[in-house]
Amino acid sequence: MASNGLNDDSQTEELALLGSSDLDGESEEPHSSVLFTVCPFILGNEFCERLAYYGLATNLITYMQTEMLEEPAFAAIMVQLFEGTCYLTPLLGAWLADSRWGRYKTILVFSTIYVLGMLLLAGSTTVYDVLPSTGEKKKQHLQDTIFYISLYIVALGTGGIKPNVSAFGADQFDEANPKDRKEKDSFFNWFYFAINLGSLLAVTVIVYIQDNISWAIGFGVPACAMVIAILLFVAGSKRYTHVEPTESPVARVVSVVKVALKNKFRRKKTAGAGGSGYSGPVNLPEGLAAAMRKTHSYVWLDNAVKQDTPDDGGLVVEGYTPAQVEEVRMVFRLLPIFFTTILYWTVYAQMGTFFIMQGTQMDRSMFNGKFFVPSASLSLFNIAAIIALIPVYDRVFVPLLHKFGGKLSLLQRIGWGLLVCMLSMVVSAMVERRRLSLFHHGHYHRSSEAGLHHINVVDMPVFWQIPQYLLVGLSEILASIGQLEFFYDQAPDVMRSCSMALQLLSVCIGSYLSGALVWAVGRFSVGVAGAKRGWLPNDLNHGRVDLFFLLLAGMMAINLVLFLWVSSKFEYKQLAKPRVAAPKPRGPAPSWVRPQVVEGVVRAPRSAGVPIAARARSMHPEEDVGVYGRSLAYNPQTPMLPAPFR
């Protein structure tokens, strides 16, 4: 291994080669604005991708009902399985970006997959042979096959984009440069703006096109947007900073668990032969030992701690350092909270399915029937609630609470969010019960909207749904953002990517659970509470969706009690340590990014000139926190957007 002196010489040589201003006091050229020269390509890509995704997902349930003529329960299950998969594939995308391909290649490859899925889906609505029928449900196996294949291709494609684009944008800024640090905050403000603008256009313009003009155009526009997203992303290739892929923290957790189980089995065999077994980890770093005394649980993970000297059984144990094992243990401590917040996402999934179906059978006409409000567009009130109430929460409620000596912990915030979520189901049930009452008293008419002539619409304005959308939005501010901040705050710094993966996984499992629940209710509710066709029949006017909502409210009430019990036993992480900027290990740039010779001086691309000496280091000398500052880990302050948009 080279000496420190040699390393210093190499570092000096590298900085000189890159024209670093840290060595000679002056730069070869002014530092250009990353925000205005690099980020527009990333922001444009994110805007188009979100427009494409929500242009597809927001009104998907309506397409399946009106064009494919699927039963409401089946359509809801398919939508929830699709959405759950969209939150499962990001774990694959993050692992590939962290450990194998890097973020640029991962985004590019998965975007290409994404485009293929969108084009296939748009094509399935335009090619005559596979065009969905608008009459009676017929055998259309080819259309169904193409539709579902394209849907899950999109789900795979979004998995490489969702966890990586924001982190890739953060990679472009040099933390050692004050101007870059300031611009980084501005970048995320613009990033959220791009997401909100894309989603806003999707739930208004695109949904209107789909409902009132053409599904072929309505799916074709998002497909074109995704093509533009790739073109914009590739256009900025020569300007990007590239971070070298290393070990994924998710892979670290899996590896530690594997080693712990393996060593536990080996120690059992050794102890059976006369050894005394393992006595626990030793020589923890200062500060971490105190934290471990408070959080000592999941004792079996101690088997993953390496021991260079033989134990009483003569066994030399290979494994990880005590600090590394303790970091994994701290992630495991989050699991009880993780399991008790899954049901929140099961309830949340109803906003994209049964809320829309409920609204479809309410009066959505305006201006004497000249305009119909798309049922899916009512999610605008959810978005508006979040954008309006987050500043109120941060700037009014929290300071007011502090003024009177109160404080809302992260777990208390989540608990209140679960309560509000339960109330949203109660309100939804009340609205549905009122709607059914009007129907049974004859207050309904045949829909005059194109493609919906077979539906009886109750004479009840769709805007009665606004309170339930607002309550879901309020629950997101409390439970969703609270869950995000809790997982981020309570995980060790180098394992924050794993904690973010937990939230994605909770959304995934919650969506899958919703699909399973809808199937069970549809199958076993026939004849229950006077519902001859079950609670979720083809025509909701003859069902009992109100009881389905109340069932969800009751499940959430039980879950809330369990959450309160679990959270009462949770001890917050007490280990105080300075927040450091994660160093970014720079890898070899792609072939199109090469140093250029300008007037006899070898100058690397702007993105490569990060002074190594200025980079902060981890608190543990044996680990570099940059290895774990990965795709799922960056958590900007208070994201003002709905949970699925993050």
C-alpha positions in Angstrom: 0.0 0.0 0.0 1.3 3.5 -0.9 2.4 5.7 1.9 0.6 8.8 3.0 3.1 11.0 1.4 2.6 9.3 -1.9 -1.1 9.6 -1.6 -0.7 13.4 -0.9 1.5 13.7 -4.0 -1.1 11.8 -6.1 -3.9 14.0 -4.8 -1.9 17.2 -5.5 -1.2 15.9 -9.0 -4.9 15.1 -9.6 -6.0 18.5 -8.4 -3.4 20.2 -10.6 -4.5 18.2 -13.5 -8.1 19.3 -12.9 -7.1 22.9 -12.6 -8.3 23.2 -9.0 -8.3 26.6 -7.6 -7.4 25.2 -4.2 -3.8 24.8 -5.2 -2.9 28.0 -7.1 -5.5 30.4 -5.7 -7.2 31.0 -9.0 -9.3 29.0 -11.3 -8.8 28.5 -15.0 -12.3 29.6 -15.7 -15.3 30.9 -13.6 -17.4 28.2 -12.0 -20.5 28.1 -14.0 -23.9 27.8 -12.5 -24.9 24.1 -12.1 -28.5 25.1 -11.6 -28.8 26.8 -15.0 -26.3 24.8 -17.1 -26.9 21.2 -15.9 -30.1 21.0 -14.0 -32.6 22.1 -16.7 -32.0 18.7 -18.4 -32.8 16.8 -15.2 -35.8 19.0 -14.3 -37.2 18.7 -17.8 -36.8 15.0 -17.6 -38.6 14.8 -14.3 -41.5 17.0 -15.5 -42.1 14.8 -18.6 -41.8 11.6 -16.6 -44.3 12.6 -14.0 -46.7 13.9 -16.7 -46.3 10.5 -18.4 -46.8 8.4 -15.2 -49.8 10.3 -13.8 -51.3 10.7 -17.3 -51.5 6.9 -17.2 -52.1 6.1 -13.6 -54.6 8.7 -12.5 -57.5 7.7 -14.8 -56.5 4.0 -15.2 -59.5 2.7 -13.2 -61.9 4.6 -15.5 -60.3 3.2 -18.7 -60.6 -0.3 -17.3 -64.2 0.1 -16.5 -65.5 2.1 -19.5 -63.3 0.7 -22.3 -62.3 -2.7 -21.1 -65.6 -3.2 -19.3 -63.9 -4.8 -16.3 -65.9 -5.3 -13.1 -65.2 -2.5 -10.5 -63.6 -4.9 -7.9 -61.4 -6.6 -10.6 -60.4 -3.2 -12.0 -59.5 -1.9 -8.5 -57.4 -5.0 -7.8 -55.5 -4.6 -11.0 -54.8 -0.9 -10.4 -53.6 -1.6 -6.9 -51.3 -4.4 -8.0 -49.9 -2.1 -10.6 -49.3 0.8 -8.1 -47.8 -1.7 -5.6 -45.4 -2.9 -8.2 -44.4 0.7 -9.0 -43.2 1.0 -5.4 -41.4 -2.4 -5.4 -39.3 -2.0 -8.5 -37.5 1.2 -7.1 -35.7 -1.2 -4.7 -34.2 -2.9 -7.8 -33.5 0.4 -9.4 -31.7 1.8 -6.3 -29.6 -1.3 -5.9 -28.5 -1.3 -9.6 -27.6 2.4 -9.3 -25.8 2.0 -6.0 -23.9 -1.2 -6.7 -23.7 -1.9 -10.4 -24.5 0.7 -13.1 -24.4 4.1 -11.4 -27.4 6.4 -11.6 -26.9 7.7 -15.1 -27.0 4.3 -16.8 -29.8 3.1 -14.5 -32.0 6.0 -15.4 -31.3 5.7 -19.1 -31.9 2.0 -19.3 -35.1 2.0 -17.3 -36.4 5.1 -19.1 -36.0 3.2 -22.4 -38.0 0.3 -20.8 -40.6 2.9 -19.7 -41.0 4.3 -23.2 -41.5 0.8 -24.6 -44.3 0.2 -22.2 -46.0 3.5 -22.8 -45.8 3.1 -26.6 -47.2 -0.4 -26.4 -50.0 0.8 -24.2 -50.8 3.7 -26.5 -50.7 1.4 -29.5 -53.1 -1.0 -27.9 -55.8 1.7 -28.1 -55.1 2.6 -31.7 -54.5 -0.6 -33.6 -57.9 -1.8 -34.9 -57.3 -5.5 -34.2 -56.8 -4.9 -30.4 -59.0 -1.8 -29.9 -61.2 -2.3 -26.8 -64.8 -2.8 -27.5 -67.4 -0.3 -26.2 -70.3 -2.7 -26.2 -70.9 -5.8 -24.3 -67.9 -7.5 -22.7 -66.4 -9.9 -25.3 -63.5 -12.2 -25.5 -60.6 -9.8 -26.2 -57.6 -11.9 -24.9 -55.1 -10.2 -27.2 -56.1 -6.7 -26.0 -56.0 -7.7 -22.4 -52.6 -9.4 -22.8 -51.1 -6.3 -24.5 -52.6 -4.0 -21.9 -51.3 -5.9 -18.9 -47.9 -6.6 -20.4 -47.4 -2.9 -21.2 -48.7 -1.9 -17.8 -46.0 -3.9 -16.0 -43.3 -2.8 -18.4 -44.1 0.7 -17.2 -44.0 -0.4 -13.6 -40.5 -1.8 -14.2 -39.4 1.3 -16.0 -40.5 3.7 -13.3 -38.4 1.7 -10.8 -35.2 2.9 -12.2 -36.3 6.6 -12.2 -38.2 7.1 -9.0 -35.3 6.5 -6.5 -32.5 7.9 -8.7 -33.4 11.2 -10.4 -33.5 13.4 -7.3 -30.2 11.8 -6.0 -28.7 12.2 -9.5 -29.6 15.9 -9.3 -27.9 16.2 -5.9 -24.8 14.6 -7.3 -24.3 17.6 -9.7 -23.5 20.0 -6.8 -20.1 20.3 -5.2 -20.6 20.5 -1.4 -17.2 22.2 -1.1 -18.4 25.1 -3.2 -20.6 27.7 -1.3 -22.4 28.6 -4.6 -23.2 25.0 -5.3 -24.5 24.4 -1.7 -26.9 27.4 -2.1 -28.0 26.3 -5.6 -28.7 22.8 -4.3 -31.6 24.0 -2.2 -32.9 25.9 -5.1 -32.7 22.8 -7.3 -35.0 20.9 -5.0 -37.5 23.7 -5.0 -37.5 23.6 -8.8 -37.6 19.8 -8.7 -40.8 19.8 -6.6 -42.2 22.4 -8.9 -41.5 20.3 -11.9 -43.2 17.3 -10.3 -46.3 19.3 -9.2 -46.6 20.9 -12.6 -46.4 17.5 -14.4 -48.9 15.9 -12.1 -51.2 19.0 -12.3 -51.3 18.8 -16.1 -51.9 15.0 -15.9 -54.9 15.2 -13.6 -56.5 18.0 -15.5 -55.6 18.3 -19.2 -54.7 14.6 -19.8 -57.6 13.3 -17.8 -60.0 15.6 -19.7 -58.6 14.4 -23.1 -59.1 10.8 -22.0 -62.6 11.3 -20.7 -63.9 13.6 -23.5 -61.8 13.3 -26.6 -59.9 10.0 -27.1 -58.2 7.4 -25.0 -55.7 6.9 -27.9 -54.7 10.6 -27.7 -54.9 10.5 -23.9 -52.4 7.7 -23.7 -50.4 8.9 -26.7 -49.5 12.3 -25.1 -47.9 10.7 -22.0 -46.0 8.3 -24.3 -44.7 11.3 -26.3 -43.8 13.1 -23.0 -41.7 10.1 -22.0 -39.8 10.1 -25.3 -39.1 13.8 -24.7 -37.9 13.0 -21.2 -35.3 10.6 -22.5 -34.1 13.1 -25.2 -33.8 15.9 -22.6 -31.8 13.6 -20.2 -29.4 12.4 -22.9 -28.9 16.0 -24.2 -27.2 16.9 -20.9 -24.9 13.9 -20.9 -21.6 15.7 -21.4 -22.4 18.1 -18.5 -23.2 15.5 -15.8 -21.3 14.5 -12.7 -21.0 10.8 -12.3 -20.7 9.0 -8.9 -19.0 5.7 -8.8 -21.2 2.8 -7.8 -20.1 1.0 -4.7 -21.8 -1.2 -2.1 -25.5 -0.7 -1.6 -26.6 -0.4 2.1 -29.5 -2.7 1.3 -27.0 -5.3 0.2 -25.1 -4.6 3.5 -28.2 -5.4 5.6 -28.8 -8.6 3.7 -25.2 -9.6 4.0 -25.1 -8.9 7.8 -28.2 -11.0 8.3 -26.8 -13.8 6.3 -23.5 -13.8 8.2 -25.3 -13.6 11.5 -27.5 -16.6 10.8 -24.5 -18.6 9.4 -22.3 -17.8 12.5 -25.2 -18.6 14.8 -25.5 -22.0 13.3 -21.8 -22.6 13.5 -21.7 -21.5 17.1 -24.5 -23.8 18.1 -22.5 -26.7 16.7 -19.3 -25.5 18.5 -21.2 -24.9 21.8 -22.6 -28.4 21.5 -19.0 -29.7 21.3 -18.1 -28.0 24.6 -17.7 -24.3 23.7 -19.3 -21.6 25.6 -20.5 -19.6 22.6 -20.4 -15.9 21.9 -20.2 -13.3 24.6 -21.3 -10.2 22.6 -19.7 -7.4 20.7 -16.7 -5.5 22.1 -14.8 -2.3 21.4 -17.6 -0.3 20.0 -16.7 3.2 19.0 -17.2 5.9 21.7 -20.7 7.1 21.7 -22.1 4.2 19.8 -21.6 1.9 22.8 -23.9 4.1 24.9 -26.5 4.0 22.1 -26.3 0.3 21.9 -27.0 -0.2 25.6 -30.3 1.6 25.0 -31.2 -0.1 21.8 -29.8 -3.6 22.5 -32.3 -5.9 20.8 -32.3 -8.4 18.0 -29.4 -10.1 19.9 -28.9 -12.7 17.2 -27.4 -10.0 15.0 -24.4 -10.0 17.3 -23.3 -13.2 15.6 -22.3 -11.2 12.6 -19.6 -9.4 14.6 -16.1 -10.6 13.5 -13.7 -12.0 16.1 -10.0 -12.3 15.1 -9.1 -14.4 18.1 -10.7 -17.8 18.7 -13.5 -17.9 21.2 -13.9 -20.6 24.0 -14.9 -23.0 21.3 -11.9 -22.4 19.2 -13.9 -20.7 16.5 -12.5 -17.7 14.6 -15.5 -15.7 13.4 -15.6 -13.8 10.1 -18.0 -10.9 9.9 -18.4 -7.2 10.3 -17.3 -4.6 12.8 -19.5 -3.9 15.9 -20.4 -0.5 14.5 -21.6 -2.0 11.2 -23.7 -4.6 13.0 -25.2 -2.0 15.3 -26.2 0.1 12.3 -28.1 -2.8 10.9 -29.7 -3.4 14.3 -30.9 0.2 14.4 -32.6 -0.3 11.0 -34.3 -3.5 12.4 -35.7 -1.4 15.3 -37.8 0.5 12.8 -39.7 -2.7 11.8 -42.5 -2.6 14.3 -43.4 1.0 13.2 -43.0 -0.2 9.6 -45.5 -3.0 10.0 -48.1 -0.8 11.8 -48.0 1.9 9.1 -48.6 -0.5 6.2 -52.4 -0.3 6.6 -52.3 3.5 6.0 -51.3 2.8 2.4 -54.1 0.2 2.1 -56.6 3.0 2.9 -54.7 5.5 0.8 -55.1 3.2 -2.3 -58.8 3.8 -2.3 -58.3 7.4 -3.4 -57.1 6.1 -6.8 -59.8 3.5 -7.1 -63.1 3.6 -5.2 -63.1 7.3 -4.8 -63.0 7.7 -8.5 -65.7 5.0 -9.1 -67.9 6.6 -6.5 -67.5 10.0 -8.2 -68.3 8.5 -11.6 -71.8 7.7 -10.4 -72.4 11.2 -9.0 -73.5 14.3 -10.9 -70.4 15.8 -12.5 -72.1 18.1 -15.0 -71.5 21.8 -15.1 -72.8 24.7 -17.3 -76.1 22.9 -18.1 -74.4 19.7 -19.1 -71.9 21.3 -21.5 -68.9 20.2 -19.3 -68.3 17.2 -17.2 -65.8 17.2 -14.4 -63.6 14.1 -14.7 -64.0 12.1 -11.5 -60.2 11.5 -11.4 -59.6 15.2 -11.4 -61.0 15.6 -7.9 -57.5 14.5 -6.7 -56.6 18.1 -7.3 -58.2 18.8 -3.9 -55.8 16.3 -2.3 -52.9 18.1 -3.9 -54.3 21.5 -2.9 -54.7 20.4 0.7 -51.1 19.3 0.9 -49.6 22.4 -0.8 -51.8 24.7 1.4 -51.6 22.9 4.7 -47.9 22.1 4.9 -46.9 25.8 5.4 -49.7 26.1 8.0 -48.4 23.1 9.8 -44.7 24.2 9.7 -45.2 28.0 10.2 -48.3 28.2 12.4 -49.2 25.0 14.2 -45.8 23.9 15.3 -44.6 27.3 16.5 -47.9 27.8 18.3 -47.6 24.4 20.0 -44.0 25.3 21.1 -45.3 28.6 22.4 -47.6 26.8 24.9 -44.8 24.4 25.9 -46.0 21.5 23.7 -44.2 19.3 21.2 -45.4 16.8 18.7 -43.0 13.9 18.3 -42.6 12.1 15.0 -44.5 9.1 16.3 -47.3 11.3 17.7 -47.5 13.0 14.3 -47.9 9.6 12.5 -50.5 8.6 15.1 -52.6 11.6 14.4 -52.3 11.0 10.7 -53.6 7.5 11.1 -56.6 8.9 13.0 -57.3 11.4 10.3 -57.0 8.6 7.7 -59.6 6.6 9.6 -61.9 9.7 9.7 -61.5 10.0 5.9 -63.0 6.6 5.5 -65.9 7.4 7.9 -66.7 10.6 5.8 -66.4 8.6 2.6 -68.9 6.1 4.0 -71.3 8.9 5.0 -71.2 10.3 1.5 -71.7 6.9 -0.1 -74.7 6.2 2.2 -76.3 9.5 1.2 -75.7 8.7 -2.4 -77.3 5.3 -2.1 -80.2 6.8 -0.3 -80.9 9.2 -3.1 -80.6 6.4 -5.7 -83.1 4.2 -3.8 -85.5 7.1 -3.7 -85.4 7.5 -7.5 -83.1 10.6 -7.6 -81.0 9.5 -10.5 -80.7 9.8 -14.3 -78.9 8.1 -17.2 -75.5 9.6 -17.9 -75.3 11.7 -21.0 -71.6 11.6 -21.0 -69.8 9.8 -23.9 -69.0 6.2 -23.1 -71.0 6.2 -19.9 -74.6 5.9 -21.2 -75.1 2.7 -19.4 -74.5 4.2 -16.0 -77.2 5.6 -13.7 -75.9 8.9 -12.2 -77.3 9.9 -8.8 -78.5 13.5 -8.5 -75.8 14.4 -6.0 -73.0 16.8 -6.9 -69.6 15.2 -7.1 -68.2 18.0 -5.0 -69.6 16.2 -1.9 -66.4 14.2 -2.2 -64.1 17.2 -1.5 -64.0 16.6 2.3 -62.7 13.1 2.0 -60.0 14.2 -0.4 -59.0 17.0 1.9 -58.9 14.6 4.9 -56.6 12.2 3.0 -54.4 15.2 2.2 -54.2 16.2 5.8 -53.4 12.6 6.8 -50.5 12.6 4.3 -49.0 15.7 6.0 -49.1 14.0 9.3 -48.7 10.2 8.6 -46.9 10.0 5.2 -44.4 12.8 5.7 -44.1 11.9 9.4 -43.2 8.3 8.4 -40.7 9.6 5.9 -39.0 11.8 8.5 -39.1 9.2 11.2 -37.4 6.5 9.1 -34.8 9.0 7.9 -34.1 10.5 11.4 -34.0 7.2 13.3 -31.8 5.3 11.0 -28.0 5.6 11.3 -26.5 8.0 8.8 -24.9 5.3 6.6 -28.1 3.2 6.5 -30.6 6.0 5.6 -31.0 4.4 2.2 -32.4 1.3 3.9 -34.8 3.4 5.9 -36.1 5.1 2.8 -36.5 1.6 1.2 -38.8 0.7 4.1 -41.2 3.5 3.2 -41.3 2.4 -0.4 -41.9 -1.2 0.7 -44.7 -0.1 3.0 -46.5 1.6 0.1 -46.0 -1.5 -2.0 -47.3 -4.0 0.6 -50.1 -1.6 1.5 -51.2 -1.5 -2.2 -51.0 -5.3 -2.5 -53.0 -5.7 0.7 -55.6 -3.4 -0.7 -56.0 -5.6 -3.7 -56.2 -8.7 -1.5 -58.9 -7.1 0.7 -61.0 -6.0 -2.3 -60.8 -9.6 -3.6 -61.9 -11.0 -0.3 -64.8 -8.5 0.2 -66.0 -9.1 -3.4 -65.9 -12.9 -2.8 -67.4 -13.2 0.7 -69.8 -10.2 0.9 -72.6 -11.6 -1.3 -75.8 -11.6 0.7 -74.2 -9.8 3.7 -76.2 -6.8 5.0 -78.8 -7.2 2.3 -76.3 -6.9 -0.6 -77.5 -9.6 -3.0 -74.7 -8.9 -5.5 -72.1 -8.3 -2.8 -70.7 -5.0 -1.6 -68.7 -4.3 -4.8 -70.9 -5.3 -7.8 -70.6 -4.1 -11.3 -73.1 -1.3 -10.6 -72.1 0.4 -7.3 -75.7 1.6 -7.0 -76.6 -1.9 -6.1 -73.6 -2.4 -3.8 -72.5 -1.4 -0.3 -69.3 0.5 -0.8 -70.2 2.5 2.3 -69.8 -0.7 4.4 -66.5 -1.4 2.6 -65.3 2.1 3.7 -66.5 1.4 7.3 -64.6 -1.9 7.2 -61.4 0.0 6.4 -62.1 2.5 9.1 -62.6 -0.3 11.6 -59.3 -2.0 10.5 -57.5 1.4 10.9 -58.9 1.8 14.4 -57.5 -1.5 15.5 -54.3 -0.8 13.7 -54.1 2.6 15.5 -54.4 0.9 18.9 -51.6 -1.5 17.9 -49.5 1.5 16.6 -49.9 3.3 19.9 -48.8 0.2 21.9 -45.7 -0.2 19.6 -44.8 3.4 19.6 -45.0 3.6 23.4 -42.2 1.1 23.7 -40.0 2.8 21.1 -36.9 4.6 22.3 -35.7 7.4 20.0 -32.1 7.3 18.8 -30.1 9.4 21.3 -26.7 9.3 19.6 -25.8 12.9 18.7 -23.3 13.4 16.0 -22.6 16.2 13.5 -24.3 16.0 10.2 -21.5 15.8 7.6 -21.6 16.2 3.9 -21.2 12.8 2.3 -18.1 12.6 0.0 -18.8 11.5 -3.5 -16.5 8.8 -4.9 -16.0 9.8 -8.5 -15.9 6.9 -10.9 -14.7 6.7 -14.5 -17.0 8.9 -16.6 -18.8 7.4 -19.6 -16.9 7.4 -22.9 -18.5 10.6 -24.1 -17.2 12.6 -21.1 -13.4 12.9 -21.7 -10.8 15.5 -20.6 -10.2 18.0 -23.3 -7.0 19.8 -24.3 -7.5 23.5 -24.3 -4.4 25.6 -25.2 -2.1 22.9 -24.0 -3.8 22.5 -20.6 -5.5 19.2 -19.8 -8.8 20.1 -18.4 -11.4 17.6 -17.1 -15.1 18.3 -17.3 -16.5 20.7 -14.7 -18.1 17.9 -12.8 -14.8 16.1 -12.0 -13.0 19.0 -10.2 -14.1 18.3 -6.7 -11.2 19.0 -4.3 -10.7 15.7 -2.4 -9.1 17.5 0.5 -12.2 19.5 1.1 -14.5 16.5 1.4 -15.9 15.6 4.8 -15.2 12.2 6.2 -17.3 9.7 8.2 -17.2 9.6 12.0 -15.9 6.0 11.6 -12.4 5.8 10.2 -13.0 2.4 8.8 -16.0 3.5 6.7 -16.6 6.3 4.2 -20.1 7.7 4.5 -20.0 8.5 0.8 -20.4 4.8 0.1 -23.8 4.9 1.7 -25.1 8.3 0.7 -27.1 6.6 -1.9 -30.1 6.7 -4.2 -32.9 6.5 -1.6 -31.2 8.4 1.1 -31.5 12.1 0.2 -34.3 13.7 2.2 -34.8 17.4 1.4 -36.8 19.5 3.9 -40.6 19.2 4.0 -41.5 18.1 0.4 -44.7 19.9 -0.5 -46.3 17.2 -2.7 -48.4 14.1 -2.2 -46.7 10.9 -1.0 -46.8 9.0 -4.3 -45.2 12.0 -6.1 -42.0 11.9 -4.1 
